C-alpha cells in the first residue's frame, strides 16, 4: 500500500524503472501463500513524515488484501488494494494501477509495472519488520529508490 501512496506523492506519471519481463514467471498457489509474512497490522512513516497504518489479510486463498487506516484504531479504512492469484499469475491492483509479480519467496515479493509508473517490493526484515521499496526513473531518466520501513503494530491473529 505504501508503494501506491508514493505514486500519489510523485505528482506525475514517470517512466517505469523496470518493465514486466518478456516471459513473466508464474507461481503456484503455495508460492502465493508465502506472502503471509505480510499478514497483520503495520505502522510506517510516509515520505511526508506522516504516520500511516495498514492491515494485510487473506480473505480467501487467492487474495491478499491491504487496507489503509487513518489511525492506530484500525476501525475504518480509507484506502485499499489487492494482490490476487489467478491461474499462476499474481497481480497487484490499486485504483487504475496494476503490477505483476516477478518474484515471490518466503521473505520477499517483487512487482513490475503493467500499468503503473514504478516497481515495488516487500522484504521481510524480521517477524516484526518489513521494508517496502519503490523504484522509478525521474524525468531525467535517473533511477530513483525510496524505502519505507514498516513495524508490526499488532501481532497477527
DSSP file (Angstrom, degrees, kcal/mol; ACC not computed):
  #  RESIDUE AA STRUCTURE BP1 BP2  ACC     N-H-->O    O-->H-N    N-H-->O    O-->H-N    TCO  KAPPA ALPHA  PHI   PSI    X-CA   Y-CA   Z-CA
    1    1 A X     >        0   0    0      0, 0.0     4,-2.0     0, 0.0     3,-0.3   0.000 360.0 360.0 360.0 -40.6    0.0    0.0    0.0
    2    2 A X  H  >  +     0   0    0      1,-0.2     4,-2.3     2,-0.2     5,-0.2   0.870 360.0  58.5 -63.6 -34.2    2.8    2.4    0.8
    3    3 A X  H  > S+     0   0    0      1,-0.2     4,-1.0     2,-0.2    -1,-0.2   0.907 108.0  46.5 -59.5 -39.0    4.2    1.9   -2.7
    4    4 A X  H  > S+     0   0    0     -3,-0.3     4,-1.1     1,-0.2     3,-0.3   0.869 107.7  56.4 -70.1 -35.7    0.9    3.1   -4.0
    5    5 A X  H  X S+     0   0    0     -4,-2.0     4,-1.3     1,-0.2     3,-0.4   0.889 102.1  56.7 -60.8 -39.9    0.9    6.0   -1.6
    6    6 A X  H  X S+     0   0    0     -4,-2.3     4,-1.5     1,-0.2    -1,-0.2   0.827  97.1  63.5 -63.2 -31.0    4.3    7.1   -3.1
    7    7 A X  H  X S+     0   0    0     -4,-1.0     4,-0.8    -3,-0.3     3,-0.3   0.916 102.1  49.9 -57.5 -42.3    2.7    7.2   -6.5
    8    8 A X  H  < S+     0   0    0     -4,-1.1     3,-0.4    -3,-0.4    -1,-0.2   0.863 108.3  53.0 -64.5 -35.5    0.5   10.0   -5.3
    9    9 A X  H  < S+     0   0    0     -4,-1.3    -1,-0.2     1,-0.2    -2,-0.2   0.750  96.3  66.5 -74.4 -23.3    3.4   11.9   -3.9
   10   10 A X  H  < S-     0   0    0     -4,-1.5     2,-0.3    -3,-0.3    -1,-0.2   0.834  86.3-156.5 -67.5 -30.3    5.3   11.8   -7.2
   11   11 A X     <  +     0   0    0     -4,-0.8     2,-0.3    -3,-0.4    -1,-0.1   0.052  64.6  55.6  82.8 -30.5    2.7   14.0   -8.7
   12   12 A X  S    S-     0   0    0     -2,-0.3     2,-0.7    -5,-0.1    -2,-0.0  -0.954  88.9-108.0-133.5 153.7    3.4   13.0  -12.3
   13   13 A X        -     0   0    0     -2,-0.3     2,-0.2    -3,-0.0     3,-0.1  -0.740  42.7-168.9 -83.6 119.5    3.5    9.6  -14.0
   14   14 A X        -     0   0    0     -2,-0.7   124,-0.1     1,-0.1     3,-0.1  -0.649  33.1 -80.8-105.2 161.0    7.1    8.9  -14.8
   15   15 A X        -     0   0    0     -2,-0.2   122,-1.5   123,-0.2    -1,-0.1  -0.303  58.9 -98.9 -58.9 146.4    8.6    6.2  -16.9
   16   16 A X  B     -A  136   0A   0    120,-0.2   102,-0.2     1,-0.1   120,-0.2  -0.356  17.7-141.0 -69.8 146.1    8.8    2.8  -15.2
   17   17 A X  S    S+     0   0    0    118,-0.6     2,-0.4     1,-0.3   119,-0.2   0.879  88.8  16.0 -72.0 -40.0   12.0    1.7  -13.6
   18   18 A X  S    S-     0   0    0    117,-0.3    95,-0.9     3,-0.0    -1,-0.3  -0.999  73.2-144.7-138.5 137.2   11.5   -1.9  -14.6
   19   19 A X  B     -b  113   0A   0     -2,-0.4     2,-0.2    -3,-0.1    95,-0.1  -0.594  39.0 -87.4 -94.7 161.1    9.2   -3.4  -17.2
   20   20 A X        -     0   0    0     93,-0.7    -1,-0.1    -2,-0.2     4,-0.1  -0.486  56.2-104.1 -63.8 133.1    7.5   -6.7  -16.9
   21   21 A X    >   -     0   0    0     -2,-0.2     3,-0.8     1,-0.1    -1,-0.1  -0.158  28.0-109.6 -57.2 155.9    9.8   -9.4  -18.3
   22   22 A X  T 3  S+     0   0    0      1,-0.3     2,-0.4    -3,-0.1    -1,-0.1   0.883 118.1  26.3 -55.4 -40.7    9.0  -10.8  -21.7
   23   23 A X  T 3  S-     0   0    0      0, 0.0    -1,-0.3     0, 0.0    -2,-0.1  -0.732  90.0-159.7-121.7  80.2    8.1  -14.1  -20.1
   24   24 A X    <   -     0   0    0     -3,-0.8    78,-0.1    -2,-0.4    77,-0.1  -0.264  25.4-104.3 -61.8 147.6    7.0  -13.2  -16.6
   25   25 A X        -     0   0    0     77,-0.1     2,-0.3    76,-0.1    -1,-0.1  -0.237  26.2-140.3 -69.5 158.7    7.1  -16.1  -14.1
   26   26 A X        -     0   0    0     63,-0.1     2,-0.3    76,-0.1    63,-0.2  -0.804  15.5-148.5-112.7 162.9    4.0  -17.9  -12.9
   27   27 A X        -     0   0    0     61,-2.6     2,-0.1    -2,-0.3    61,-0.1  -0.954  11.7-121.7-134.2 147.0    3.5  -19.1   -9.3
   28   28 A X     >  -     0   0    0     -2,-0.3     4,-2.3     1,-0.1     5,-0.2  -0.410  35.2-109.4 -77.1 164.2    1.7  -21.9   -7.6
   29   29 A X  H  > S+     0   0    0      1,-0.2     4,-1.9     2,-0.2    -1,-0.1   0.850 122.3  56.2 -62.7 -33.3   -0.9  -21.2   -5.1
   30   30 A X  H  4 S+     0   0    0      2,-0.2     4,-0.5     1,-0.2    -1,-0.2   0.893 106.8  48.4 -65.5 -40.0    1.5  -22.4   -2.4
   31   31 A X  H >4 S+     0   0    0      1,-0.2     3,-1.4     2,-0.2     4,-0.2   0.915 109.1  53.3 -65.4 -41.9    4.1  -19.9   -3.6
   32   32 A X  H >< S+     0   0    0     -4,-2.3     3,-2.0     1,-0.3    -2,-0.2   0.884 100.1  62.8 -57.7 -38.7    1.5  -17.2   -3.5
   33   33 A X  G >< S+     0   0    0     -4,-1.9     3,-1.8     1,-0.3    -1,-0.3   0.667  81.8  80.5 -63.8 -16.5    0.7  -18.2    0.1
   34   34 A X  G X  S+     0   0    0     -3,-1.4     3,-1.2    -4,-0.5    -1,-0.3   0.694  73.6  77.8 -63.5 -16.4    4.3  -17.2    1.0
   35   35 A X  G X   +     0   0    0     -3,-2.0     3,-2.3     1,-0.3    -1,-0.3   0.505  63.8  98.2 -69.4  -2.0    3.0  -13.6    1.1
   36   36 A X  G X   +     0   0    0     -3,-1.8     3,-1.3     1,-0.3    -1,-0.3   0.652  59.5  81.5 -63.0 -13.4    1.5  -14.5    4.5
   37   37 A X  G <  S+     0   0    0     -3,-1.2    -1,-0.3     1,-0.2    -2,-0.1   0.721  89.4  56.0 -62.5 -16.8    4.6  -12.8    6.1
   38   38 A X  G <  S+     0   0    0     -3,-2.3    18,-0.4    -4,-0.1    -1,-0.2   0.632  78.7 118.3 -87.0 -15.2    2.7   -9.6    5.5
   39   39 A X    <   +     0   0    0     -3,-1.3     2,-0.3    -4,-0.3   117,-0.3  -0.279  57.2  43.7 -60.0 131.5   -0.4  -10.6    7.4
   40   40 A X  E    S-C   56   0A   0     16,-2.3    16,-2.6   115,-0.1     2,-0.4  -0.820  94.0 -49.9 131.6-169.6   -1.1   -8.4   10.4
   41   41 A X  E     -CD  55 154A   0    113,-1.3   112,-2.8    -2,-0.3   113,-1.0  -0.862  51.3-172.8-109.0 139.3   -1.2   -4.7   11.3
   42   42 A X  E     -CD  54 152A   0     12,-3.3    12,-2.2    -2,-0.4     2,-0.4  -0.907  14.6-155.0-133.1 154.1    1.7   -2.4   10.4
   43   43 A X  E     +CD  53 151A   0    108,-2.6   108,-2.7    -2,-0.3     2,-0.3  -0.988  23.8 157.8-128.4 140.9    2.7    1.2   11.1
   44   44 A X  E     -CD  52 150A   0      8,-2.1     8,-2.5    -2,-0.4     2,-0.5  -0.913  38.6-108.6-149.3 176.1    5.1    3.3    9.0
   45   45 A X  E     -C   51   0A   0    104,-0.6     6,-0.2    -2,-0.3   104,-0.1  -0.968  30.1-138.1-115.5 125.0    6.1    6.8    8.1
   46   46 A X    >   -     0   0    0      4,-3.3     3,-2.7    -2,-0.5   -44,-0.0  -0.288  33.7 -99.0 -71.9 162.7    5.1    8.2    4.7
   47   47 A X  T 3  S+     0   0    0      1,-0.3    -1,-0.1     2,-0.1   -41,-0.0   0.780 125.4  58.1 -55.4 -27.1    7.6   10.3    2.7
   48   48 A X  T 3  S-     0   0    0      2,-0.1    -1,-0.3     1,-0.0     3,-0.1   0.443 122.0-107.3 -84.0   2.3    5.9   13.5    4.0
   49   49 A X  S <  S+     0   0    0     -3,-2.7    -2,-0.1     1,-0.3     2,-0.1   0.299  76.5 132.9  93.5 -10.0    6.6   12.4    7.6
   50   50 A X        -     0   0    0     -5,-0.1    -4,-3.3     1,-0.1     2,-0.3  -0.428  57.4-118.7 -75.0 151.4    3.0   11.4    8.5
   51   51 A X  E     -C   45   0A   0     -6,-0.2     2,-0.3    -2,-0.1    -6,-0.2  -0.700  31.9-172.0 -88.1 140.2    2.3    8.1   10.2
   52   52 A X  E     -C   44   0A   0     -8,-2.5    -8,-2.1    -2,-0.3     2,-0.4  -0.904  12.2-146.9-129.4 161.8    0.1    5.6    8.4
   53   53 A X  E     -CE  43  69A   0     16,-1.2    16,-2.9    -2,-0.3     2,-0.3  -0.994  16.4-178.3-131.9 133.2   -1.4    2.3    9.4
   54   54 A X  E     -CE  42  68A   0    -12,-2.2   -12,-3.3    -2,-0.4     2,-0.4  -0.947  12.0-159.5-131.9 151.9   -2.0   -0.7    7.2
   55   55 A X  E     -CE  41  67A   0     12,-2.3    12,-2.4    -2,-0.3     2,-0.4  -0.999   6.3-164.4-131.4 132.2   -3.5   -4.1    7.7
   56   56 A X  E     +CE  40  66A   0    -16,-2.6   -16,-2.3    -2,-0.4     2,-0.3  -0.941  20.1 154.2-114.4 135.9   -2.9   -7.1    5.4
   57   57 A X  E     - E   0  65A   0      8,-2.0     8,-3.4    -2,-0.4     2,-0.6  -0.966  42.9-121.2-151.1 168.3   -5.1  -10.2    5.4
   58   58 A X  E     -     0   0A   0     -2,-0.3     6,-0.2     6,-0.2     3,-0.1  -0.895  20.7-178.8-112.1  96.9   -6.2  -13.1    3.2
   59   59 A X  E    S-     0   0A   0     -2,-0.6     2,-0.3     4,-0.3    -1,-0.1   0.770  80.6  -1.3 -67.2 -22.5  -10.0  -13.0    2.9
   60   60 A X  E >  S- E   0  63A   0      3,-0.8     3,-1.4    -3,-0.1    -1,-0.1  -0.940  87.8 -93.0-154.1 173.2   -9.6  -16.2    0.7
   61   61 A X  T 3  S+     0   0    0     -2,-0.3     3,-0.1     1,-0.3    -2,-0.0   0.625 121.8  48.5 -69.3 -12.0   -6.7  -18.3   -0.6
   62   62 A X  T 3  S+     0   0    0      1,-0.1    23,-2.5    22,-0.1     2,-0.4   0.387 105.0  64.5-105.8   0.7   -6.4  -16.3   -3.8
   63   63 A X  E <   -EF  60  84A   0     -3,-1.4    -3,-0.8    21,-0.2     2,-0.5  -0.982  50.8-168.3-137.9 125.8   -6.4  -12.8   -2.5
   64   64 A X  E     - F   0  83A   0     19,-3.2    19,-2.7    -2,-0.4     2,-0.4  -0.958  23.5-159.7-103.2 125.6   -4.1  -10.7   -0.3
   65   65 A X  E     -EF  57  82A   0     -8,-3.4    -8,-2.0    -2,-0.5     2,-0.4  -0.884   8.8-164.2-111.1 138.5   -5.9   -7.5    0.8
   66   66 A X  E     -EF  56  81A   0     15,-2.7    15,-2.2    -2,-0.4     2,-0.4  -0.983   8.1-173.7-119.6 130.4   -4.2   -4.4    2.0
   67   67 A X  E     -EF  55  80A   0    -12,-2.4   -12,-2.3    -2,-0.4     2,-0.4  -0.983  13.1-145.7-126.9 138.7   -6.2   -1.7    3.8
   68   68 A X  E     -EF  54  79A   0     11,-2.8    10,-2.6    -2,-0.4    11,-0.9  -0.815  14.4-166.3-101.9 139.9   -5.1    1.7    4.9
   69   69 A X  E     -EF  53  77A   0    -16,-2.9   -16,-1.2    -2,-0.4     8,-0.2  -0.949  24.9-135.1-126.6 146.5   -6.3    3.3    8.1
   70   70 A X  S    S+     0   0    0      6,-0.7     2,-0.3    -2,-0.3   -19,-0.1   0.701  86.5  11.9 -74.1 -17.8   -6.0    6.9    9.3
   71   71 A X  S >  S-     0   0    0      5,-0.2     3,-1.4   -18,-0.1     4,-0.1  -0.918  86.9 -89.6-151.7 176.6   -5.1    5.9   12.9
   72   72 A X  T 3  S+     0   0    0     -2,-0.3   -18,-0.0     1,-0.3   -20,-0.0   0.465 106.7  80.7 -72.6  -2.0   -4.0    3.1   15.1
   73   73 A X  T 3  S-     0   0    0      3,-0.1    -1,-0.3     1,-0.0    -3,-0.0   0.737  80.9-153.3 -75.1 -20.4   -7.6    2.1   16.0
   74   74 A X    <   +     0   0    0     -3,-1.4     3,-0.2     2,-0.1    -2,-0.1   0.845  53.4 126.6  51.9  38.6   -7.8    0.2   12.7
   75   75 A X        +     0   0    0      1,-0.3     2,-0.4    -4,-0.1    -1,-0.1   0.838  67.0  23.6 -97.2 -35.6  -11.6    0.8   12.7
   76   76 A X  S    S-     0   0    0     -5,-0.1    -6,-0.7     0, 0.0    -1,-0.3  -0.928  73.6-144.2-137.0 111.9  -12.4    2.5    9.4
   77   77 A X  E     -F   69   0A   0     -2,-0.4    -8,-0.3    -8,-0.2     3,-0.1  -0.407  10.4-169.4 -74.1 149.6  -10.2    2.0    6.3
   78   78 A X  E    S+     0   0A   0    -10,-2.6     2,-0.3     1,-0.3    -9,-0.2   0.322  71.3  16.3-119.0   4.9   -9.8    4.9    3.9
   79   79 A X  E     -F   68   0A   0    -11,-0.9   -11,-2.8     2,-0.0     2,-0.3  -0.954  63.0-177.1-167.4 156.0   -8.0    3.1    1.1
   80   80 A X  E     -F   67   0A   0     -2,-0.3    15,-0.3   -13,-0.2     2,-0.3  -0.990   6.5-177.0-156.3 162.5   -7.4   -0.5   -0.1
   81   81 A X  E     -F   66   0A   0    -15,-2.2   -15,-2.7    -2,-0.3     2,-0.3  -0.945  14.8-140.6-151.2 168.6   -5.6   -2.6   -2.7
   82   82 A X  E     -FG  65  93A   0     11,-2.1    11,-3.1    -2,-0.3     2,-0.4  -0.966   8.7-156.5-135.9 153.4   -5.4   -6.3   -3.6
   83   83 A X  E     -FG  64  92A   0    -19,-2.7   -19,-3.2    -2,-0.3     2,-0.3  -0.999  29.0-170.9-121.9 125.2   -2.9   -8.9   -4.7
   84   84 A X  E     -FG  63  91A   0      7,-2.9     7,-2.2    -2,-0.4     2,-0.5  -0.885  21.0-146.3-124.3 150.7   -4.6  -11.8   -6.5
   85   85 A X  E     + G   0  90A   0    -23,-2.5     2,-0.3    -2,-0.3     5,-0.2  -0.958  24.8 165.9-110.3 127.5   -3.6  -15.2   -7.8
   86   86 A X  E >  S- G   0  89A   0      3,-2.3     3,-2.1    -2,-0.5    -2,-0.0  -0.899  71.0 -27.2-145.9 114.8   -5.3  -16.5  -10.9
   87   87 A X  T 3  S-     0   0    0     -2,-0.3     3,-0.1     1,-0.3   -59,-0.1   0.858 126.7 -46.6  50.5  42.2   -4.0  -19.4  -12.9
   88   88 A X  T 3  S+     0   0    0      1,-0.2   -61,-2.6   -62,-0.1     2,-0.5   0.241 113.9 115.0  90.7 -13.4   -0.4  -18.8  -11.8
   89   89 A X  E <   -G   86   0A   0     -3,-2.1    -3,-2.3   -63,-0.2     2,-0.5  -0.803  48.6-160.8 -95.9 127.9   -0.4  -15.1  -12.5
   90   90 A X  E     +G   85   0A   0     -2,-0.5    11,-2.9    11,-0.2     2,-0.4  -0.938  16.0 176.6-110.7 121.9    0.0  -12.8   -9.4
   91   91 A X  E     -GH  84 100A   0     -7,-2.2    -7,-2.9    -2,-0.5     2,-0.4  -0.952  22.4-147.4-128.3 145.6   -1.2   -9.2   -9.8
   92   92 A X  E     -GH  83  99A   0      7,-2.1     7,-2.2    -2,-0.4     2,-0.4  -0.918  18.8-169.2-107.4 136.2   -1.4   -6.2   -7.6
   93   93 A X  E     +GH  82  98A   0    -11,-3.1   -11,-2.1    -2,-0.4     2,-0.3  -0.991  16.8 164.1-130.4 133.0   -4.2   -3.7   -8.2
   94   94 A X  E >   - H   0  97A   0      3,-2.1     3,-2.4    -2,-0.4   -13,-0.1  -0.889  68.1 -53.2-145.4 113.4   -4.7   -0.3   -6.7
   95   95 A X  T 3  S-     0   0    0     -2,-0.3    -1,-0.1   -15,-0.3   -14,-0.0  -0.334 122.0 -17.5  55.4-130.0   -7.1    2.1   -8.4
   96   96 A X  T 3  S+     0   0    0     -3,-0.1    -1,-0.3     2,-0.0     2,-0.2   0.504 120.4  95.1 -84.2  -4.1   -6.2    2.3  -12.0
   97   97 A X  E <   -H   94   0A   0     -3,-2.4    -3,-2.1    17,-0.0     2,-0.3  -0.610  50.1-177.6 -92.6 147.8   -2.7    0.9  -11.4
   98   98 A X  E     -HI  93 115A   0     17,-0.8    16,-2.6    -2,-0.2    17,-2.2  -0.998   6.7-174.9-144.7 149.0   -1.6   -2.7  -11.8
   99   99 A X  E     -HI  92 113A   0     -7,-2.2    -7,-2.1    -2,-0.3     2,-0.4  -0.923  16.5-138.6-134.4 157.0    1.7   -4.6  -11.3
  100  100 A X  E     -HI  91 112A   0     12,-2.8    12,-2.7    -2,-0.3    -9,-0.2  -0.975  26.8-112.6-121.5 136.2    2.7   -8.2  -11.9
  101  101 A X  E     + I   0 111A   0    -11,-2.9    10,-0.3    -2,-0.4   -11,-0.2  -0.418  33.1 172.4 -66.1 134.6    4.7  -10.3   -9.6
  102  102 A X  E    S+     0   0A   0      8,-2.8     2,-0.3     1,-0.4     9,-0.2   0.445  71.0  22.9-117.3  -9.4    8.2  -11.2  -10.9
  103  103 A X  E     + I   0 110A   0      7,-1.4     7,-2.4   -78,-0.1    -1,-0.4  -0.937  56.2 174.2-157.5 133.7    9.5  -12.8   -7.6
  104  104 A X  E     + I   0 109A   0     -2,-0.3     2,-0.2     5,-0.2     5,-0.2  -0.949  15.7 153.4-140.7 122.5    7.9  -14.4   -4.6
  105  105 A X        -     0   0    0      3,-3.2     3,-0.3    -2,-0.4    -2,-0.0  -0.738  61.3 -87.9-130.7-177.2    9.9  -16.1   -1.8
  106  106 A X  S    S+     0   0    0     -2,-0.2   -69,-0.1     1,-0.2     3,-0.1   0.721 127.9  26.2 -66.0 -20.1    9.3  -16.7    1.9
  107  107 A X  S    S+     0   0    0      1,-0.2    17,-3.0    16,-0.0     2,-0.3   0.340 121.8  40.5-125.1   4.3   10.8  -13.2    2.6
  108  108 A X  E     -J  123   0A   0     -3,-0.3    -3,-3.2    15,-0.2     2,-0.3  -0.998  45.2-172.8-157.2 147.1   10.3  -11.1   -0.5
  109  109 A X  E     -JI 122 104A   0     13,-2.1    13,-2.4    -2,-0.3     2,-0.4  -0.968  13.0-168.2-141.6 128.7    7.9  -10.2   -3.2
  110  110 A X  E     -JI 121 103A   0     -7,-2.4    -8,-2.8    -2,-0.3    -7,-1.4  -0.946   1.6-165.1-121.6 140.2    8.7   -8.0   -6.2
  111  111 A X  E     -JI 120 101A   0      9,-3.0     9,-1.8    -2,-0.4     2,-0.3  -0.978   6.6-154.6-129.1 134.5    6.3   -6.5   -8.7
  112  112 A X  E     - I   0 100A   0    -12,-2.7   -12,-2.8    -2,-0.4   -93,-0.1  -0.801  34.8 -99.1-102.9 148.7    7.0   -4.9  -12.1
  113  113 A X  E     +bI  19  99A   0    -95,-0.9   -93,-0.7    -2,-0.3   -14,-0.3  -0.397  38.4 168.7 -70.3 140.4    4.5   -2.4  -13.5
  114  114 A X  E    S-     0   0A   0    -16,-2.6   -15,-0.2   -95,-0.1    -1,-0.2   0.662  94.3  -1.3-104.7 -48.6    1.9   -3.3  -16.0
  115  115 A X  E    S+ I   0  98A   0    -17,-2.2   -17,-0.8     0, 0.0     2,-0.3  -0.555 116.9  89.9-140.1  68.0    0.1    0.0  -15.8
  116  116 A X  S    S-     0   0    0    -19,-0.2  -100,-0.1    -2,-0.1    -3,-0.1  -0.978  74.3-121.1-160.0 157.2    2.0    1.9  -13.2
  117  117 A X  S    S+     0   0    0     -2,-0.3    20,-0.4  -101,-0.1     2,-0.3   0.401  89.1  27.7 -87.7   3.7    4.9    4.4  -13.1
  118  118 A X        -     0   0    0   -102,-0.2     2,-0.3    18,-0.1    18,-0.2  -0.969  67.7-122.2-155.1 166.4    7.1    2.3  -10.7
  119  119 A X  E     - K   0 135A   0     16,-2.4    16,-2.2    -2,-0.3     2,-0.3  -0.728  30.6-169.6-104.4 163.9    8.0   -1.1   -9.5
  120  120 A X  E     -JK 111 134A   0     -9,-1.8    -9,-3.0    -2,-0.3     2,-0.3  -0.988   9.2-167.9-150.6 161.1    7.8   -2.1   -5.8
  121  121 A X  E     -JK 110 133A   0     12,-2.0    12,-2.3    -2,-0.3     2,-0.4  -0.993  14.5-144.1-146.9 153.2    8.8   -4.9   -3.4
  122  122 A X  E     -JK 109 132A   0    -13,-2.4   -13,-2.1    -2,-0.3     2,-0.4  -0.946  19.8-172.7-110.4 138.7    8.2   -6.0    0.1
  123  123 A X  E     -JK 108 131A   0      8,-2.2     8,-2.8    -2,-0.4     2,-0.5  -0.982  21.0-134.1-135.5 124.5   11.0   -7.6    2.1
  124  124 A X  E     + K   0 130A   0    -17,-3.0     6,-0.2    -2,-0.4     3,-0.1  -0.652  23.8 175.6 -76.5 123.4   10.7   -9.2    5.4
  125  125 A X  E     -     0   0A   0      4,-2.5     2,-0.3    -2,-0.5     5,-0.2   0.804  69.7 -27.4 -92.1 -40.7   13.5   -7.9    7.7
  126  126 A X  E >  S- K   0 129A   0      3,-1.9     3,-1.2   -19,-0.0    -1,-0.4  -0.896  79.8 -77.4-157.9-178.0   12.2   -9.8   10.8
  127  127 A X  T 3  S+     0   0    0     -2,-0.3     3,-0.0     1,-0.2    -3,-0.0   0.773 133.7  34.3 -61.7 -24.2    8.9  -11.1   12.2
  128  128 A X  T 3  S+     0   0    0      1,-0.1    24,-2.1    24,-0.1     2,-0.3   0.180 113.3  64.0-117.7  15.8    8.1   -7.5   13.2
  129  129 A X  E <   +KL 126 151A   0     -3,-1.2    -4,-2.5    22,-0.2    -3,-1.9  -0.991  48.8 173.6-146.6 135.2    9.7   -5.5   10.4
  130  130 A X  E     -KL 124 150A   0     20,-1.9    20,-3.6    -2,-0.3     2,-0.4  -0.982  18.8-145.5-134.4 144.9    9.1   -5.2    6.6
  131  131 A X  E     -KL 123 149A   0     -8,-2.8    -8,-2.2    -2,-0.3     2,-0.5  -0.947   6.6-158.8-111.6 135.5   10.7   -2.8    4.1
  132  132 A X  E     -KL 122 148A   0     16,-2.6    16,-3.0    -2,-0.4     2,-0.5  -0.963  13.4-170.7-111.1 122.0    8.7   -1.5    1.2
  133  133 A X  E     -KL 121 147A   0    -12,-2.3   -12,-2.0    -2,-0.5     2,-0.4  -0.952   6.5-167.4-119.8 132.1   10.9   -0.3   -1.7
  134  134 A X  E     -KL 120 146A   0     12,-2.7    12,-2.2    -2,-0.5     2,-0.4  -0.930   5.0-167.1-114.9 140.6    9.7    1.6   -4.7
  135  135 A X  E     +KL 119 145A   0    -16,-2.2   -16,-2.4    -2,-0.4  -118,-0.6  -0.985  19.0 143.2-129.8 139.8   11.8    2.2   -7.8
  136  136 A X  E     -AL  16 144A   0      8,-1.9     8,-3.8    -2,-0.4     2,-0.4  -0.951  44.1-106.5-158.6 171.9   11.2    4.6  -10.7
  137  137 A X  E     - L   0 143A   0   -122,-1.5     6,-0.2   -20,-0.4  -122,-0.1  -0.920  31.9-134.1-108.8 137.4   13.0    6.9  -13.1
  138  138 A X    >   -     0   0    0      4,-2.5     3,-2.2    -2,-0.4  -123,-0.2  -0.151  40.8 -84.1 -78.1-178.0   12.8   10.6  -12.8
  139  139 A X  T 3  S+     0   0    0      1,-0.3    -1,-0.1     2,-0.1    -2,-0.0   0.752 131.6  53.5 -61.4 -24.3   12.1   13.0  -15.6
  140  140 A X  T 3  S-     0   0    0      2,-0.1    -1,-0.3     3,-0.0     3,-0.1   0.437 120.7-108.2 -88.2  -0.5   15.9   13.0  -16.5
  141  141 A X  S <  S+     0   0    0     -3,-2.2     2,-0.4     1,-0.3    -2,-0.1   0.540  71.2 144.1  87.0   7.3   15.9    9.2  -16.6
  142  142 A X        -     0   0    0      1,-0.1    -4,-2.5    -5,-0.0    -1,-0.3  -0.658  55.4-112.4 -83.9 132.6   17.8    8.8  -13.4
  143  143 A X  E     - L   0 137A   0     -2,-0.4     2,-0.3    -6,-0.2    -6,-0.2  -0.405  35.3-165.9 -65.7 135.0   16.9    5.8  -11.3
  144  144 A X  E     - L   0 136A   0     -8,-3.8    -8,-1.9    -2,-0.1     2,-0.4  -0.923   6.5-171.2-122.4 147.2   15.2    6.7   -8.0
  145  145 A X  E     - L   0 135A   0     -2,-0.3     2,-0.4   -10,-0.2   -10,-0.2  -0.999   5.5-177.5-138.9 140.1   14.6    4.5   -5.0
  146  146 A X  E     - L   0 134A   0    -12,-2.2   -12,-2.7    -2,-0.4     2,-0.4  -0.983   7.6-164.8-139.1 128.2   12.6    5.1   -1.8
  147  147 A X  E     - L   0 133A   0     -2,-0.4     2,-0.5   -14,-0.2   -14,-0.2  -0.943   1.8-166.5-117.6 132.5   12.3    2.6    1.1
  148  148 A X  E     - L   0 132A   0    -16,-3.0   -16,-2.6    -2,-0.4     2,-0.3  -0.969  14.4-142.9-116.2 120.0    9.8    2.8    3.8
  149  149 A X  E     - L   0 131A   0     -2,-0.5  -104,-0.6   -18,-0.2     2,-0.4  -0.650  14.4-160.7 -80.4 138.5   10.3    0.6    7.0
  150  150 A X  E     -DL  44 130A   0    -20,-3.6   -20,-1.9    -2,-0.3     2,-0.4  -0.939   1.2-160.6-114.6 140.9    7.1   -0.9    8.5
  151  151 A X  E     -DL  43 129A   0   -108,-2.7  -108,-2.6    -2,-0.4   -22,-0.2  -0.948  32.6 -99.4-119.7 146.1    6.9   -2.1   12.0
  152  152 A X  E     -D   42   0A   0    -24,-2.1  -110,-0.3    -2,-0.4     3,-0.1  -0.417  32.7-173.9 -65.4 127.9    4.3   -4.5   13.3
  153  153 A X  E    S+     0   0A   0   -112,-2.8     2,-0.3     1,-0.4  -111,-0.2   0.851  73.2   6.3 -89.2 -40.8    1.6   -2.6   15.2
  154  154 A X  E    S-D   41   0A   0   -113,-1.0  -113,-1.3     0, 0.0    -1,-0.4  -0.994  86.4-104.4-144.4 136.6   -0.4   -5.6   16.4
  155  155 A X        -     0   0    0     -2,-0.3  -115,-0.1    -3,-0.1   -27,-0.0  -0.276  48.4 -95.9 -60.4 146.6    0.5   -9.3   16.2
  156  156 A X              0   0    0   -117,-0.3    -1,-0.1     1,-0.1  -116,-0.1  -0.279 360.0 360.0 -63.3 152.6   -1.4  -11.3   13.6
  157  157 A X              0   0    0     -3,-0.1    -1,-0.1     0, 0.0    -2,-0.1   0.452 360.0 360.0 -74.9 360.0   -4.5  -13.1   14.8
